[in-house]
Amino acid sequence: MLKLKTRKAASKRYKITGNKLFLRRHAYKGHLLMKKSNRQKRKLSQVICVKNSDNAAIKLLLPYS
């Protein structure tokens, strides 16, 4: 059987935990940071878990995770 290819863009964006949950970063932290408050930037810096409804799609992108 052929090996499945991992989507490299997804492997750079998502990390997997021990409980098979995927972690992701927040959006809107890349640019235009002067107008955002310190509180907003601090909240955007945190890593959060992907919602359960998106887990199946990410598992297709990362077959060996």
C-alpha distances in whole Angstrom, upper triangle without the diagonal:
4,7,9,13,16,19,21,24,23,23,26,28,26,27,25,28,28,28,25,27,27,30,31,34,37,38,41,42,41,44,48,48,52,53,51,52,51,50,48,46,46,44,42,41,40,36,35,32,31,32,30,29,27,25,22,22,22,19,17,18,17,14,15,18
4,6,9,13,16,18,21,20,20,23,25,24,25,24,27,27,27,24,26,25,28,29,32,35,35,38,39,38,41,45,45,49,50,48,50,49,48,46,44,44,42,40,39,38,34,33,31,29,30,29,28,26,24,21,21,20,18,15,16,15,12,13,17
4,6,9,13,15,18,17,16,20,22,21,21,20,23,24,25,21,23,22,25,26,29,32,32,35,36,35,38,42,42,46,47,45,46,46,45,42,41,40,39,36,35,34,31,30,28,26,28,26,26,24,21,19,19,18,15,13,13,12,10,10,14
4,7,10,12,15,14,14,17,19,18,19,18,21,22,23,19,21,19,22,23,26,28,29,32,32,32,35,39,39,43,44,41,43,43,42,39,38,38,36,33,32,31,28,27,25,23,24,23,23,20,18,16,15,14,12,10,10,9,7,8,12
4,6,9,12,11,11,14,16,16,17,17,21,22,23,19,20,19,21,21,23,26,26,29,30,29,32,35,36,40,41,39,41,40,39,37,35,35,34,31,30,29,26,26,24,22,24,23,23,20,18,16,15,13,12,10,8,8,8,9,12
4,6,9,8,7,11,12,12,13,14,18,19,20,17,17,15,17,17,20,22,23,26,26,25,29,32,33,37,37,35,37,36,36,33,31,31,30,27,26,26,22,22,20,19,21,21,20,17,15,15,13,11,10,9,6,5,6,8,9
4,6,5,6,9,10,11,13,14,18,21,21,18,18,15,16,15,18,20,20,23,23,22,26,29,30,34,34,32,34,34,33,31,29,29,28,25,24,24,21,21,19,17,20,20,19,16,15,14,12,10,10,9,5,6,9,11,12
4,5,5,6,9,10,12,14,18,21,22,19,18,15,16,15,16,19,19,22,21,20,24,27,28,31,33,31,33,32,32,29,27,28,27,24,22,22,20,20,19,18,21,22,21,18,17,17,15,12,13,12,9,9,11,12,13
4,5,5,6,9,12,14,18,21,22,19,18,14,14,13,14,16,15,18,18,17,20,24,24,28,29,27,30,29,29,26,24,25,24,20,20,20,18,18,18,16,19,20,20,16,16,17,14,11,13,13,9,10,13,15,14
4,5,5,6,9,11,15,18,19,15,14,11,11,10,12,15,15,18,18,18,21,25,25,29,29,27,29,29,28,25,24,24,23,19,19,19,15,16,15,13,15,17,17,13,12,13,11,8,10,10,7,7,11,12,11
4,6,6,7,9,13,16,17,14,14,11,11,11,13,16,17,20,20,19,23,26,26,30,31,29,30,29,29,26,24,24,23,20,19,19,15,16,15,14,17,18,19,15,14,15,13,9,11,11,8,7,10,10,9
4,6,8,11,14,18,19,17,15,12,11,10,11,14,15,17,16,16,19,23,23,27,28,26,27,26,26,24,21,22,21,18,16,16,14,15,15,15,18,20,20,17,16,17,15,12,14,15,11,11,14,14,13
4,7,10,13,17,18,15,13,10,8,6,8,11,11,15,14,14,18,21,21,25,26,23,25,24,23,21,19,19,18,15,14,14,11,12,12,11,15,17,17,14,13,16,14,10,13,14,11,11,15,15,13
4,7,10,13,14,12,10,6,6,5,8,11,13,17,16,17,21,24,23,27,28,25,26,25,24,22,20,20,18,16,15,14,10,10,9,9,12,14,15,12,11,13,12,8,10,13,10,9,13,13,10
4,7,10,12,10,8,6,5,7,10,13,16,19,18,19,23,26,25,29,30,27,27,26,25,23,21,20,19,17,15,14,10,10,9,10,14,15,17,14,12,15,14,11,11,14,12,10,13,12,9
4,7,8,6,6,5,6,9,13,16,19,22,22,23,26,29,28,32,33,30,30,28,27,25,24,23,21,19,18,16,12,11,9,10,13,13,16,13,11,13,14,10,10,14,13,10,12,11,7
4,5,5,5,6,7,11,14,17,20,24,23,25,28,31,30,33,34,30,30,28,27,25,24,22,21,20,18,15,12,11,9,11,14,14,17,15,12,15,17,13,13,17,16,13,15,13,10
4,5,7,9,11,15,18,21,24,27,27,28,32,35,33,37,37,34,34,32,30,29,28,26,24,23,22,19,15,15,12,14,16,16,19,18,14,17,19,16,15,18,18,15,16,14,10
4,6,9,11,15,18,21,24,27,27,29,33,35,34,37,37,34,34,32,30,29,28,26,24,23,22,19,16,14,11,13,14,13,16,16,12,15,17,15,14,17,18,16,16,15,11
4,7,10,13,17,20,22,26,26,27,31,34,33,36,36,33,33,32,30,28,28,26,24,23,22,19,15,14,11,11,12,11,14,13,9,11,14,11,10,14,14,12,12,12,8
4,7,10,14,16,19,23,23,24,28,31,29,33,33,30,30,29,26,25,24,23,20,19,19,16,12,10,7,7,9,9,12,11,8,11,13,10,10,14,14,12,14,14,10
4,7,10,13,16,19,19,21,25,27,26,30,30,27,28,26,25,23,22,21,18,17,16,14,10,8,6,6,9,9,12,9,7,11,11,8,9,13,12,11,13,13,10
4,7,10,13,17,16,18,22,24,23,27,27,24,24,23,21,19,18,17,15,14,13,10,6,6,4,6,9,11,14,11,10,14,14,11,12,16,14,13,16,16,13
4,7,9,13,13,14,18,21,20,23,24,21,22,21,19,17,16,15,13,11,11,9,6,6,6,6,10,13,14,12,12,15,14,11,14,16,14,14,17,18,15
4,7,10,9,11,15,17,16,20,20,17,18,17,16,14,12,12,10,8,7,7,5,6,9,9,13,16,17,14,15,18,17,14,17,19,17,17,21,21,18
4,7,7,10,13,15,14,17,17,14,15,15,14,11,10,11,8,5,7,7,7,8,10,10,13,16,17,15,16,20,18,16,20,21,19,20,23,24,21
4,6,8,10,12,12,16,15,13,15,15,15,11,10,12,11,7,9,11,11,11,13,13,15,18,18,16,18,21,19,17,21,22,20,21,24,26,23
4,6,7,8,9,12,12,10,12,13,13,10,9,12,11,7,10,12,13,14,17,16,18,22,22,20,22,25,22,21,25,26,23,24,28,29,27
4,6,8,7,11,12,9,12,12,12,9,7,10,10,6,7,11,12,14,17,17,20,23,24,21,23,26,24,22,25,27,24,25,28,29,27
4,7,8,11,13,11,14,14,16,13,10,13,13,10,10,14,15,17,19,19,22,25,26,23,24,27,25,23,26,27,24,25,28,29,27
4,5,9,10,10,13,14,16,13,11,14,15,12,13,16,18,20,23,23,25,29,28,26,28,30,28,26,29,30,27,28,32,33,31
4,6,6,7,11,13,15,12,11,14,15,13,14,18,20,22,25,25,27,30,30,28,30,33,30,29,32,33,30,31,35,36,34
4,6,5,8,9,12,10,8,11,13,11,12,16,18,20,24,24,26,30,30,28,30,33,31,29,32,34,31,32,35,36,34
4,6,8,9,12,11,10,13,15,14,15,19,21,24,27,28,30,33,34,32,34,37,34,33,36,37,35,35,39,40,37
4,7,9,12,10,10,14,15,14,16,19,22,23,27,27,29,32,33,31,33,36,34,33,36,37,35,36,40,41,38
4,7,8,6,7,10,11,10,13,15,18,20,23,24,25,29,30,28,30,33,31,30,33,35,33,33,37,38,35
4,5,5,6,9,10,11,12,15,18,20,23,25,26,30,31,29,31,34,33,32,35,37,34,35,39,39,36
4,5,5,6,9,10,11,13,17,19,22,24,26,29,31,29,31,34,33,31,34,36,34,34,38,38,35
4,6,5,6,9,10,11,15,16,20,22,23,27,28,27,29,32,31,30,33,35,33,33,36,37,34
4,5,5,6,9,10,14,15,18,20,21,25,26,25,26,30,29,27,30,32,30,31,34,35,32
4,5,5,6,9,12,14,18,19,21,25,26,25,26,29,28,26,29,31,29,29,33,33,30
4,5,5,7,11,13,17,19,21,24,26,25,26,29,28,26,29,31,29,29,32,32,29
4,5,6,9,10,14,16,18,21,23,22,23,26,26,24,27,29,27,27,30,31,27
4,6,8,10,13,14,17,20,21,20,21,24,23,21,24,26,24,25,28,29,26
4,7,10,13,15,18,21,23,21,22,25,24,21,24,27,24,24,27,27,24
4,6,10,13,15,19,21,19,19,23,22,20,22,25,23,23,26,26,22
4,7,10,13,16,18,16,16,20,19,17,19,22,20,19,22,22,19
4,7,9,12,15,13,13,17,17,15,17,20,19,18,21,21,18
4,6,9,11,10,10,14,14,12,14,17,17,16,18,19,15
4,6,8,7,7,11,11,9,12,14,14,14,17,18,15
4,5,6,7,10,11,11,13,15,16,16,18,20,17
4,5,5,8,10,10,11,14,15,16,17,18,16
4,6,7,8,10,11,13,15,16,17,19,17
4,6,5,6,9,10,11,13,14,17,15
4,5,5,6,9,10,10,12,14,12
4,5,5,7,9,10,11,13,12
4,5,5,7,9,10,13,13
4,5,5,6,9,11,10
4,5,5,6,8,7
4,6,6,9,10
4,6,9,9
4,6,6
4,6
4
